[in-house]
């Protein structure tokens, strides 16, 4: 529905408007003619006229010109073989530079910030000891952060503690397993917030 560069190629190949009895062709011709000032901005890539049409039809539009004569003329006196060798060397140098930069670049470590809610058994649980137990968990890729006691109700407070973990090394399942192992102090553990860094 939108005129393209293919329409322009066919339009330019037609020397005169189609006769009135070919009203569809004439309508198309007048329509494309109305895009005279916008020819260059129409979508598509302009090709030789013979490139448009059915695939099984031989292209006879370019048969009048002999392409071999054009290929023999070298206007700039360039040597294609030397240029390709230089281009090949340049490409290999750039690939080597890219590979060396890529190998020096440190791998990005995926980390997450996790906020844990650790709930005690009752209001008589020693919360200082509970926090000490939680912070005693050490693992490669685990760093404990700030903590605070948050009232739950009936005088019971839960420990809310922040940690940063490397995703490949430490998971929430492992943290839950180790924290709930302190059965004397910990009733349960929940993940309050989980954010990728």
Order of alpha helices (4+ residues) and beta strands (2+ residues): alpha-alpha-alpha-alpha-beta-alpha-beta-beta-alpha-beta
